[in-house]
Amino acid sequence: AMRRIIAERVNVLGQMISRRDDRYSLSCNSDLSLDLIPLMRDKVGRDGFIVVGELNALLPFMPNDAEVPANEFDMLLDAGPYDLAGPPAPRVDLISHAIGLRAARLVRDNGTLQIGIGSLGDGAAQSVRLRHTAPAIFSSAARALPGPPGPVDEGGIDAFEAGLYGCTEMFTQGMFELLRARVFTRAAHEGRNITIDGGFFLGPQAFYRGLRDAPDALLDRINMTSVDDVNALYGNEAVRRRERIHARFINIAMKATCLGAVTSDALDDGRVVSGVGGQYNFVAQAHELECARSIILLKATRESARRLESNIVWSYGHVTVPRHLRDIIITEYGVADLRGQTDEECVKRMLAITDARFIDGLVDDAIKAKKLARGFKVPAIWRANTPDAIQRSLSPHANHLPLFPFGTEMSEVEQDLAPALDHLKKSTAKPLSAMSFAMRAILMPPAHKTGLRFAPHLQRLGLDTPHDLKDFVLRKMVLKSLSDLASVRL
């Protein structure tokens, strides 16, 4: 990124900053600026690269490396406080919790932890917190899950007595909650009390409030620093190797192949879904560090335009992490430890964590590619890889697996609407499917109880009193979507 900035001859950097008395902090975005500012001034001189700091009283003040002197800025702009951009907390369903429980068993006490973003990241963070604060409950829930558990001897099920050190590009609300739960207590830096290093942060408004209200003693343990410090080993390699012992780098994917390649940032038609971020860097580190593991999380299936598809595929036209860096992949159905395995064994281990509805097709692909013997028989236990099996396993523990483990600012009505509207979007993604869904919604017999139950939901969307045919049809479609999901938690 910095090379691109230099190549484009950028001569002004504007950054939102926070101030406490006469102290200044780069706060949420120390990641590039800490390196970029001195680099550019060294190349073009102070007059050739102007740094503007925009003060925002709502931006949390972060100490340590993020704190910079006033003369770092050529100009200061005080625009007054205004709300920070922040996505709402994701909904963590039972599938995400199942994946998180499996991942948390692989985390080693006295080790290092990085966790990715989204519902799977929050599910993993919640499971790590549950393991620390209620190990008996965690153990019971994790052991209830069927399927291969993976290399659990490299992790544990007990509370973290020695504690963990956090090393992450994006410092998330989940990692902050782990800090508050006293999971991150291992001070890895010599002579400093820092227990988490991060490059930038982004999250819900509650996350920002938590940072603003946190006592200095807690903030002093968070070091927002250069992204190069967390994403790489070079520069100070010997020290970083000592700090990052027993590292577990947990990241999120969209697709994985039976041979262990992972897709996280783009589709096979070239459409970019997100940036790669530090995922590749952390995967590479897992192979470079002693006793470290890369752990990739993904749901076994996804629904698109009313069509269910497997997220484990034989091949895919875009790759984020190549197969030669394969390590651990987790779905709700189990843990596939792929490091050092033959292609044949990798295929078997990936099939063991695949949804049962897609196993036969993948077996055929593997046989055609000569990765499985022609007479290969699917083990009966793989046929049990169904959503119902996960539901049965975790239902007794549902009280400890909340939809919003770190809270939400959405009302109960909005919590119902979010997945229902997503269901509606997927069900109407194509013209024919949209027509079919609309017709079924219109023909759905009116139910007095349904109307009463979802009256607040319709009111929230302004559909309580339809004004025209369009409103009438949309109202019926929303009611159908809400009804479809009324008894579904997965």
C-alpha positions in Angstrom: 0.0 0.0 0.0 2.8 2.4 0.9 4.6 1.7 -2.4 1.4 2.6 -4.3 1.0 5.8 -2.3 4.6 6.8 -3.2 4.1 5.9 -6.8 1.0 8.0 -7.0 3.0 11.0 -5.6 0.5 11.6 -2.8 1.5 14.8 -1.0 -1.2 15.2 1.7 -2.2 12.7 4.4 -5.4 13.4 6.3 -6.2 11.3 9.3 -8.8 11.3 12.0 -7.0 11.5 15.4 -7.9 11.8 19.1 -6.6 14.2 21.7 -6.3 14.0 25.4 -5.1 17.3 26.9 -2.0 18.0 25.0 -1.4 14.4 23.8 -2.3 13.1 20.4 -3.1 9.6 19.1 -3.5 8.0 15.7 -6.0 5.8 17.5 -7.8 3.4 15.1 -5.4 3.7 12.2 -1.8 3.5 13.3 -1.3 0.7 10.8 0.1 2.6 7.8 0.7 6.1 9.2 3.4 5.2 11.7 5.6 4.0 8.8 4.3 6.2 6.0 4.8 9.6 7.6 8.6 9.3 8.3 9.1 7.5 5.0 7.5 10.2 2.9 9.2 13.0 4.7 12.5 11.3 4.3 11.9 11.0 0.5 10.4 14.4 -0.3 11.0 16.5 2.7 8.6 18.0 5.3 7.3 20.6 2.8 6.6 17.9 0.2 4.3 15.8 2.4 1.7 17.6 4.5 0.0 15.7 7.4 -3.4 17.0 8.6 -4.9 15.7 11.8 -8.7 15.8 12.1 -9.7 15.9 15.7 -12.8 13.9 16.8 -13.7 13.7 20.5 -15.6 10.5 19.9 -12.5 8.7 18.7 -10.9 6.6 21.5 -7.5 7.8 22.7 -5.1 4.9 22.3 -1.7 5.1 24.0 1.6 3.4 23.3 2.9 3.4 19.7 -0.3 5.2 18.5 0.6 8.2 20.6 2.5 10.8 18.5 3.8 14.3 19.3 1.9 17.4 18.2 4.6 18.4 15.8 3.9 15.3 13.7 1.0 17.3 12.2 1.4 20.3 9.9 -2.3 21.2 10.5 -5.0 20.4 13.0 -8.7 20.5 12.1 -11.2 20.5 14.9 -14.5 19.6 13.2 -16.2 18.8 16.5 -17.4 15.3 17.6 -19.3 13.2 15.0 -20.3 9.6 15.0 -17.7 7.1 13.9 -18.5 4.7 11.1 -19.1 1.2 12.4 -20.9 -1.9 11.2 -23.5 -3.5 13.6 -22.5 -6.6 15.5 -23.0 -9.7 13.4 -25.5 -12.3 14.3 -23.8 -15.5 15.5 -26.0 -18.5 14.8 -25.5 -22.1 16.1 -23.5 -23.0 13.1 -21.0 -20.2 13.8 -20.9 -21.2 17.5 -20.2 -24.8 16.5 -17.2 -23.7 14.4 -16.0 -21.4 17.2 -16.2 -24.2 19.8 -14.0 -26.4 17.7 -11.5 -23.6 17.1 -11.3 -22.7 20.8 -10.2 -26.2 21.7 -7.1 -25.7 19.6 -5.9 -22.6 21.4 -2.8 -23.2 23.6 -2.4 -21.5 27.0 0.6 -19.2 27.2 0.3 -18.8 23.5 -0.5 -16.2 20.9 -3.9 -15.5 19.3 -5.3 -13.7 16.3 -9.0 -13.9 15.3 -10.6 -12.7 12.1 -13.8 -10.7 11.6 -17.5 -11.4 11.1 -19.9 -13.9 12.7 -17.4 -16.7 12.6 -14.8 -14.5 14.3 -17.2 -13.5 17.0 -18.2 -17.1 17.5 -14.6 -18.1 18.0 -14.0 -15.2 20.4 -17.1 -16.1 22.4 -15.9 -19.7 22.7 -12.5 -18.7 23.9 -14.2 -16.5 26.5 -16.5 -19.3 27.5 -13.6 -21.7 27.8 -11.8 -19.2 30.2 -14.8 -18.1 32.3 -16.8 -21.3 32.4 -14.5 -24.2 31.4 -16.9 -27.0 32.4 -19.7 -25.5 30.3 -17.3 -25.0 27.4 -16.0 -28.5 27.6 -19.5 -30.0 27.7 -20.6 -28.0 24.6 -17.4 -28.7 22.6 -17.4 -32.4 23.4 -21.1 -32.7 22.4 -20.2 -31.9 18.8 -19.9 -34.9 16.5 -17.1 -35.3 13.9 -13.3 -35.2 13.9 -12.1 -32.8 16.7 -8.6 -32.3 15.1 -5.3 -31.9 17.0 -6.9 -31.0 20.4 -3.7 -32.2 22.1 -2.1 -29.0 20.8 -4.7 -26.9 22.5 -6.8 -27.4 25.7 -10.2 -27.1 27.4 -9.2 -25.4 30.6 -9.1 -21.7 31.6 -6.0 -19.8 30.5 -3.8 -19.7 33.6 -0.7 -18.2 31.9 -2.9 -16.1 29.5 -2.6 -15.3 25.9 -0.9 -12.5 23.8 -2.9 -11.0 21.0 -1.2 -10.2 17.7 -3.8 -9.1 15.1 -4.0 -6.8 12.1 -7.6 -5.8 12.9 -8.3 -5.4 16.6 -12.0 -6.4 17.0 -14.7 -6.1 19.6 -14.3 -9.8 20.2 -10.6 -9.5 21.1 -11.4 -6.4 23.3 -14.0 -8.5 25.2 -11.3 -11.2 25.7 -9.0 -8.6 27.1 -11.8 -7.5 29.5 -12.3 -11.1 30.5 -8.6 -11.4 31.4 -7.8 -13.8 28.6 -5.1 -11.6 27.1 -2.7 -11.4 30.1 0.6 -12.5 28.7 2.8 -9.5 28.3 5.0 -10.6 25.3 7.1 -7.4 25.0 10.1 -7.2 27.2 9.8 -4.4 29.7 6.2 -3.4 28.6 2.8 -4.4 29.9 1.3 -4.8 26.4 -0.8 -7.9 25.9 -2.3 -7.1 22.5 -0.7 -5.6 19.3 -3.1 -4.4 16.6 -2.9 -2.4 13.4 -6.4 -0.8 13.2 -9.8 -1.3 14.6 -13.4 -1.1 13.4 -16.6 -2.2 15.0 -20.0 -1.4 16.5 -20.7 1.7 18.5 -20.6 -0.2 21.7 -17.0 -1.2 20.9 -16.0 2.5 20.6 -17.8 3.4 23.8 -16.0 0.6 25.6 -12.6 1.9 24.5 -13.5 5.5 25.4 -14.7 4.4 28.9 -11.9 1.9 29.6 -9.5 2.7 32.4 -6.0 3.7 31.5 -4.7 0.5 33.0 -6.6 -1.5 30.5 -5.8 0.8 27.5 -2.1 0.6 28.4 -2.2 -3.1 27.5 -3.4 -2.4 23.9 -0.7 -1.3 21.4 -2.1 0.1 18.2 1.1 -0.1 16.0 2.5 -0.5 12.5 0.8 -3.2 10.4 4.3 -4.4 9.5 4.9 -5.2 13.2 2.0 -7.6 13.4 1.8 -9.0 9.9 5.4 -10.0 9.4 8.4 -11.4 11.2 11.1 -9.6 9.4 12.5 -6.4 10.8 13.0 -7.7 14.3 12.6 -11.4 13.7 14.4 -12.9 16.7 12.3 -10.9 19.1 9.0 -11.5 17.3 9.7 -15.3 17.3 10.1 -15.2 21.0 6.9 -13.2 21.4 4.7 -15.3 19.1 5.0 -18.7 20.8 2.3 -21.3 20.2 0.5 -19.0 17.8 -3.0 -19.7 16.6 -4.0 -17.5 13.6 -7.7 -17.9 13.1 -9.1 -16.5 9.9 -12.3 -16.7 7.8 -12.9 -18.1 4.3 -15.7 -18.4 1.7 -14.6 -21.6 0.0 -12.1 -24.3 0.4 -11.1 -27.1 -2.0 -10.7 -30.8 -1.1 -7.0 -30.3 -1.5 -6.8 -27.5 1.0 -6.7 -24.3 -1.1 -8.7 -21.4 0.4 -10.7 -18.6 -1.1 -11.4 -15.6 1.0 -11.4 -12.3 -1.0 -12.9 -12.8 -4.5 -15.1 -15.0 -6.6 -14.1 -17.1 -9.6 -15.6 -14.6 -12.0 -13.2 -11.9 -10.8 -15.6 -10.0 -8.5 -13.8 -8.8 -5.4 -15.7 -9.4 -2.2 -13.1 -7.9 0.3 -9.4 -7.3 0.6 -7.0 -10.1 1.4 -5.9 -8.1 4.5 -3.4 -9.9 6.6 -4.9 -13.4 6.1 -2.1 -14.6 3.8 0.6 -13.0 6.0 -0.8 -14.9 9.1 -1.0 -18.2 7.2 2.6 -17.8 6.1 3.7 -17.0 9.7 2.0 -20.1 10.9 4.3 -22.1 8.7 7.4 -20.1 9.6 6.9 -20.0 13.4 7.7 -23.0 15.7 4.5 -24.7 17.0 2.2 -22.3 15.2 -1.0 -23.2 13.4 -3.2 -21.5 10.7 -6.8 -22.2 11.4 -9.3 -21.4 8.6 -13.0 -21.2 9.5 -15.9 -21.6 7.1 -19.5 -22.8 7.0 -20.0 -26.0 5.1 -22.7 -24.6 2.9 -24.3 -21.3 1.7 -27.7 -20.5 0.3 -27.8 -18.4 -2.9 -31.0 -17.6 -4.8 -32.9 -20.4 -3.0 -30.1 -22.9 -4.0 -27.9 -24.6 -1.4 -24.3 -25.0 -2.4 -21.3 -26.5 -0.7 -18.5 -24.3 0.4 -16.1 -27.2 0.1 -15.5 -27.8 -3.6 -13.2 -29.8 -5.7 -11.7 -26.8 -7.4 -12.3 -23.1 -7.6 -11.2 -20.4 -10.1 -9.7 -18.1 -7.5 -7.3 -18.8 -4.6 -6.3 -16.7 -1.7 -4.2 -19.3 0.2 -2.7 -21.9 -2.1 -2.8 -25.6 -1.2 0.9 -25.9 -0.4 0.1 -23.7 2.7 -2.8 -25.9 3.9 -3.0 -26.4 7.6 -6.2 -26.6 9.7 -9.7 -26.1 8.2 -12.8 -26.1 10.4 -16.5 -26.3 9.5 -19.4 -27.0 11.8 -18.9 -30.8 11.1 -15.4 -31.1 12.3 -11.7 -30.2 12.1 -9.5 -31.2 9.2 -5.8 -31.2 10.0 -4.1 -31.1 6.6 -0.6 -30.1 7.4 1.9 -32.7 6.1 -0.7 -35.0 4.7 -0.8 -36.6 1.3 -3.4 -35.4 -1.2 -5.4 -38.6 -0.7 -5.5 -38.0 3.1 -6.4 -34.3 2.6 -9.3 -35.3 0.5 -10.6 -37.7 3.0 -10.2 -35.3 5.9 -12.0 -32.5 4.0 -14.8 -34.9 3.0 -15.2 -35.8 6.7 -16.2 -32.1 7.4 -18.4 -31.6 4.3 -22.2 -31.5 4.4 -23.5 -34.9 3.8 -25.6 -33.7 0.8 -22.5 -32.9 -1.2 -20.1 -35.7 -0.3 -21.0 -38.1 -3.1 -20.4 -35.6 -5.9 -17.0 -34.6 -4.4 -16.1 -38.3 -4.1 -16.8 -38.7 -7.8 -14.6 -35.7 -8.6 -11.8 -37.1 -6.4 -12.0 -40.5 -8.1 -11.8 -38.9 -11.5 -8.7 -37.0 -10.5 -7.2 -40.2 -9.2 -7.0 -38.8 -5.6 -9.2 -41.6 -4.3 -9.3 -45.3 -5.2 -12.1 -46.3 -7.6 -13.7 -48.5 -5.0 -13.7 -45.9 -2.2 -16.7 -46.2 0.1 -18.1 -43.3 2.0 -18.0 -44.0 5.8 -21.4 -44.1 7.3 -20.4 -41.5 10.0 -20.0 -38.9 7.2 -23.7 -39.3 6.3 -24.5 -37.7 9.7 -23.1 -34.4 8.7 -26.4 -32.5 8.7 -27.6 -29.2 10.2 -30.1 -31.2 12.4 -27.2 -33.1 14.0 -25.6 -29.7 15.0 -28.9 -28.5 16.3 -29.4 -31.6 18.4 -25.8 -31.4 19.8 -25.9 -27.7 20.8 -29.5 -27.1 21.8 -28.9 -28.1 25.4 -26.1 -25.4 25.5 -28.0 -22.7 23.6 -28.2 -20.4 26.7 -24.4 -20.1 26.6 -24.3 -19.5 22.8 -26.1 -16.2 22.3 -27.0 -14.7 18.9 -25.1 -11.5 19.9 -22.4 -12.6 22.4 -21.0 -9.1 22.8 -24.4 -7.3 22.7 -26.2 -5.4 20.0 -27.9 -2.1 19.5 -30.7 -3.6 17.4 -34.1 -4.0 19.0 -35.6 -7.4 19.2 -37.8 -6.5 16.2 -34.7 -5.5 14.2 -32.9 -8.7 15.3 -35.8 -10.7 13.7 -35.9 -8.5 10.6 -32.2 -8.7 9.8 -32.1 -12.5 8.9 -35.6 -12.3 7.4 -34.6 -9.6 5.0 -31.5 -11.5 4.1 -33.6 -14.5 3.4 -35.9 -12.4 1.3 -32.9 -11.0 -0.7 -31.6 -14.5 -1.4 -35.0 -15.8 -2.3 -35.5 -13.0 -4.9 -32.0 -12.8 -6.3 -33.2 -13.9 -9.8 -36.3 -12.8 -11.7 -37.9 -16.3 -11.8 -37.2 -17.0 -8.2 -38.5 -13.6 -7.2 -41.8 -14.2 -9.1 -42.1 -17.6 -7.5 -41.5 -16.3 -4.0 -43.9 -13.4 -4.5 -46.7 -15.7 -5.8 -46.3 -18.1 -2.8 -46.3 -15.1 -0.5 -49.5 -13.7 -2.0 -51.2 -17.1 -1.9 -50.1 -17.8 1.7 -53.4 -17.9 3.7 -53.7 -15.0 6.1 -53.1 -16.0 9.7 -54.4 -13.8 12.5 -51.7 -14.9 14.9 -49.0 -14.3 12.3 -50.3 -10.8 11.6 -50.4 -10.0 15.3 -46.9 -11.4 16.0 -45.3 -9.5 13.2 -47.2 -6.3 13.4 -44.2 -4.5 15.1 -42.0 -5.7 12.3 -44.2 -4.4 9.6 -44.5 -1.1 11.4 -40.7 -0.8 11.6 -40.6 -1.2 7.8 -43.5 1.2 7.2 -45.6 -1.7 5.8 -48.3 -1.8 8.5 -50.7 0.1 6.3 -50.0 -0.7 2.6 -50.8 2.3 0.3 -50.6 0.5 -3.1 -50.2 -2.8 -4.8 -46.4 -2.7 -4.5 -46.7 -2.2 -0.7 -49.2 -5.0 -0.5 -47.0 -7.5 -2.3 -43.9 -6.4 -0.3 -45.8 -6.7 2.9 -46.8 -10.3 2.0 -43.2 -11.2 1.0 -41.9 -9.8 4.3 -44.5 -11.8 6.3 -43.6 -15.0 4.4 -39.9 -14.4 5.0 -40.5 -13.9 8.7 -42.7 -17.0 8.9 -40.1 -19.1 7.1 -37.5 -18.2 9.7 -39.7 -18.1 12.7 -38.7 -21.5 14.0 -35.2 -21.6 12.5 -32.1 -20.8 14.5 -29.4 -22.3 12.4 
